Amino acid sequence: MSNARTRKERNHSPVPALIMAVAVFMSLLSLAARAATVSGFSVLVSRLQVSLPADHEIKFVTPSGVDAPTDTITLTFQSDYDLSAIEADDIDIAVDISPSTSSCDGAFSDKSATSTPAAGVWGAAVSGQVLTLTPPTDAALGEIPAGDCVRIRVGTNATFEAGDGDQIINPSAAVAHTVVLGGGFGDTGTAYTFNVDSDQVTVTATVAGGGGGGGGPTCPPTCPAPSIFNIRVQNITETEADVLWDTDISSTSSVDYGTTVAYGSTVSTGGSTFNHSVHLSGLTPGVLYHFRVRSTGSGPEAMSGDNTFTTLDATAPVLSNIAAVDITGTSARIVWDTNEDADSKVDYGTAPGPPYSSTQSSATLTNSHSLTLVGLTPNTLYRYRVTSKDASNNTATSVEFTFMTLDTAAPIISGINVDLITQSSARVNWTTDELANSTVRYGLTDAYGSVVQEAGLVANHQIALTGLAANTLYHFSVSSHDASRNGATSTDQTFTTLADTTPPANVTGFTVTPSNQQNSLSWTNPADADFAGVRIKRSTTGYPATPTSGTTVYESNGTSVIDVGLTNGTLYYYTAFAFDSSGNFASGAIDDGMPFDTVAPGPVSNLVVTPGDSQNALSWTNPSDPDFSNVIVRRATTGFPPTPSSGTGIYNGSGTSYLDTGLTNGTTYYYSVFARDTSGNHSGAAQASGTPAATPPPAPVCGDNVCQAPEDSNSCPADCPAGPPPAPVCGDAVCEAPEDNASCPADCPAGPPPPSGPVCGDAVCEAPEDNASCPADCPAPPAEPPVVPPPQSEEESIDAQTILYYALSRRLELHRDASGFFRILTNRTLSIVVPSDAPPRAVRSMTLNFGQGSFLFSRAQERSSSRMKTIRTMSCRSRSASRGTARSTPGRKGGMFRSPAPWSRSIAASIRGSSGTRARTCRRTPSPREPRDPSPTWPRKASTTSPFPPTGIGRAIPRRST
């Protein structure tokens, strides 16, 4: 498998030529297949120079798939590969998700992978020369379906999980190296990669000055962009730096740089070179710079990605905002800022320094510094200074500062008492031996639950408690903290509020709303501060007078309740008594309500309408509801009556049938039947329709001595005995035997006799008509086309010495080795040019054999000064040597080429071993599908009378062969 990339550019050659851009990439060779051997096993390496790091992309089609956690996939690299830097985040695994199988041409979906497999997550690990991929712990059938393509990436191309971009180091020997596929999933395979001594020129060639060939092109039709690699920065100072890189072709040098990825500044050097160096000056010390490099050869410009470097720094940090904060009796935190990232150190002690008795430090580089000093003595004066050193070892030290640690003795609480006690409030009092804040925690138990605080520092403390319950025992304790946060808390204390004898106000808006077997009650509670709830009492004999009379239906602090399970038609009396937290009840609010039935009965069933003569007979089945009263039948002629009051009422009763008479035959009548209960609730409608009609006469009875249609002598000879057929009636417009034109011209009018025999011109070829006697009816058959035998011709070869070669944007003179092979550039473009006068005579097609691939070429296109014009494009086919198949491309026309346009085709080929790929001659192979031109002529040079210039642009249509 090989890859090819073609760029379309103007061909500057003045001579028509066969142009072939061959993008050669190092690839692999699959071993012969065996049971469970993968197909399409490829290893694509980003860089093939020995001993250098490179990315690997591995693809294969698995015939077995992965269906269980034990179906591991292993890749064993030959012993001279260095995989020591590879970790899980440098490895991606993905599966082809396109509908087609057995190919690697579709889109891929990445699998999650970490160092250890888990549910839904693959494991990726490297041990020695073996890279192992372990399926998820919950892997099941179809984790990787059989026939799908698997893609594994190792290196900086592994982007699914964020990693540090480690790569495999290439072997040190420039020979073929193996990668072996295996593991628990059962498939196997072996691939080869070929390493080379250098990424630079591996072609034995001489660059011809001036383009060669008498002023020929300095660049093939597809000039490549330079390949940029080995980017580095050297000689970095505070304000200067040198940026260096290499390219595979001689090209210009430019660097874009700045403090962001927007860059903003550019430096370029004159001339063209393979090894580039650009000097940057006027930089700012200690600053991170972004940069990218650009190079242009004879084709498009190449541009690198973003890179960075940091200039040196010789200026010490600037210290500011130095302070001691969060001071306690035994600790303090020293903070300060610097104008750049630097480390942190505090020297401190109780005596003036330096030296100081203690040091605290942190090596972390930051511009906001904080160090906590611990183990200090309370209420003591400390002296300190701070020091910061930046990444360039520039150091700054402050002057001496001081701070005092806090007092750690807690206040002493005394004189606790409670006064100003009412039903809902009280005041708590106490004293302390030093200024402190005030806190009271209180509640119904010694767990308290409520708190009141005052932050002011005082010696005499007073805290008022409000919102208390009357006649209630309260627990409380007091706390005080001084300015140094030293605190003291008293033991549990108690007091009791005064009793409450005042009832709350009544509820308002007390309303009873009746419905089926229930009454809904609602109200608004009073606004009293000590309101606790509402008790609702019920009676059927009158309004309950006290909170203890009648039946209790509700007691809580809500605002509504539904009283259910009542008897419809019975009047219920209600009184709502509001009460407070002391158990005092209001006088009560009253209302009443009588429940009633709101549930409709079930509908009638089995409603049937039977039409008759001027009448419809209705029947139905009444519902079984215990409160069923009667049915109502409504009638209309425009549709079913929707309600018990629409249409015409024809029946109201408890029966199960009704005869609706006096109707009009042929008119459809629509009926709706409604059931009604004793409360007047109506059911939904049961509906049916009927159309009255007159009763048809009885059918004739054979044997009643009456011959009545449709009886006849055949169906009922008893009633209709047989007799002679009736004689034809002249004048009935039917010509019946023995009537004729003479006996009854009214029924049988006269006319010409029909012709006998075939009629020429009636579009029917009948005997004895033929093409000679009647060509209108019998046209002559089309003549058979003559059989033209396919042209035959011997294969002829082009002199290999006439072929021109281009690489690195220059004309090259290649030299074959002793075995007749060329050494071809790895990862570079080689263009092959065959002059138009090289073929010995006019030809229809040319074939180039390149490695194992055979390629059939078509004419290129001519370019005029204003537009591109296609010159009778011929069919071309690309044949795979291994498969023996051919495929046609669009644009085929018969006939011979009469233009000096060049032959053109791009192919992708593999390099075998270190000798490269043998470039063989183009051969003339006639197409079996096209007739031979009786007088072929191959133009050997550009026609001076041609309206098109003699230059050509070759279109590249690569075909890969295994």
Secondary structure as GFF3:
##gff-version 3
##sequence-region A 1 962
A	DSSP	beta_strand	17	24	.	.	.	ID=ss1
A	DSSP	beta_strand	39	45	.	.	.	ID=ss2
A	DSSP	beta_strand	53	54	.	.	.	ID=ss3
A	DSSP	beta_strand	56	61	.	.	.	ID=ss4
A	DSSP	beta_strand	73	77	.	.	.	ID=ss5
A	DSSP	three_ten_helix	88	90	.	.	.	ID=ss6
A	DSSP	beta_strand	91	96	.	.	.	ID=ss7
A	DSSP	beta_strand	108	111	.	.	.	ID=ss8
A	DSSP	beta_strand	113	114	.	.	.	ID=ss9
A	DSSP	beta_strand	122	127	.	.	.	ID=ss10
A	DSSP	beta_strand	130	134	.	.	.	ID=ss11
A	DSSP	beta_strand	149	154	.	.	.	ID=ss12
A	DSSP	beta_strand	168	169	.	.	.	ID=ss13
A	DSSP	beta_strand	176	182	.	.	.	ID=ss14
A	DSSP	beta_strand	189	194	.	.	.	ID=ss15
A	DSSP	beta_strand	205	207	.	.	.	ID=ss16
A	DSSP	three_ten_helix	209	211	.	.	.	ID=ss17
A	DSSP	beta_strand	228	234	.	.	.	ID=ss18
A	DSSP	beta_strand	241	258	.	.	.	ID=ss19
A	DSSP	beta_strand	265	280	.	.	.	ID=ss20
A	DSSP	beta_strand	288	296	.	.	.	ID=ss21
A	DSSP	beta_strand	301	303	.	.	.	ID=ss22
A	DSSP	beta_strand	307	310	.	.	.	ID=ss23
A	DSSP	beta_strand	319	325	.	.	.	ID=ss24
A	DSSP	beta_strand	332	349	.	.	.	ID=ss25
A	DSSP	beta_strand	358	373	.	.	.	ID=ss26
A	DSSP	beta_strand	381	389	.	.	.	ID=ss27
A	DSSP	beta_strand	395	397	.	.	.	ID=ss28
A	DSSP	beta_strand	401	404	.	.	.	ID=ss29
A	DSSP	beta_strand	413	419	.	.	.	ID=ss30
A	DSSP	beta_strand	426	443	.	.	.	ID=ss31
A	DSSP	beta_strand	450	465	.	.	.	ID=ss32
A	DSSP	beta_strand	473	481	.	.	.	ID=ss33
A	DSSP	beta_strand	487	489	.	.	.	ID=ss34
A	DSSP	beta_strand	493	496	.	.	.	ID=ss35
A	DSSP	beta_strand	508	515	.	.	.	ID=ss36
A	DSSP	beta_strand	518	524	.	.	.	ID=ss37
A	DSSP	beta_strand	531	539	.	.	.	ID=ss38
A	DSSP	beta_strand	551	556	.	.	.	ID=ss39
A	DSSP	beta_strand	560	564	.	.	.	ID=ss40
A	DSSP	beta_strand	572	580	.	.	.	ID=ss41
A	DSSP	beta_strand	589	593	.	.	.	ID=ss42
A	DSSP	beta_strand	605	612	.	.	.	ID=ss43
A	DSSP	beta_strand	615	621	.	.	.	ID=ss44
A	DSSP	beta_strand	628	636	.	.	.	ID=ss45
A	DSSP	beta_strand	648	653	.	.	.	ID=ss46
A	DSSP	beta_strand	657	661	.	.	.	ID=ss47
A	DSSP	beta_strand	669	677	.	.	.	ID=ss48
A	DSSP	beta_strand	686	690	.	.	.	ID=ss49
A	DSSP	three_ten_helix	800	802	.	.	.	ID=ss50
A	DSSP	beta_strand	804	807	.	.	.	ID=ss51
A	DSSP	beta_strand	810	814	.	.	.	ID=ss52
A	DSSP	beta_strand	828	835	.	.	.	ID=ss53
A	DSSP	beta_strand	846	850	.	.	.	ID=ss54
A	DSSP	beta_strand	853	859	.	.	.	ID=ss55
A	DSSP	beta_strand	861	863	.	.	.	ID=ss56
A	DSSP	beta_strand	868	869	.	.	.	ID=ss57
A	DSSP	beta_strand	878	880	.	.	.	ID=ss58
A	DSSP	beta_strand	903	904	.	.	.	ID=ss59
A	DSSP	beta_strand	919	924	.	.	.	ID=ss60
A	DSSP	beta_strand	952	953	.	.	.	ID=ss61
###
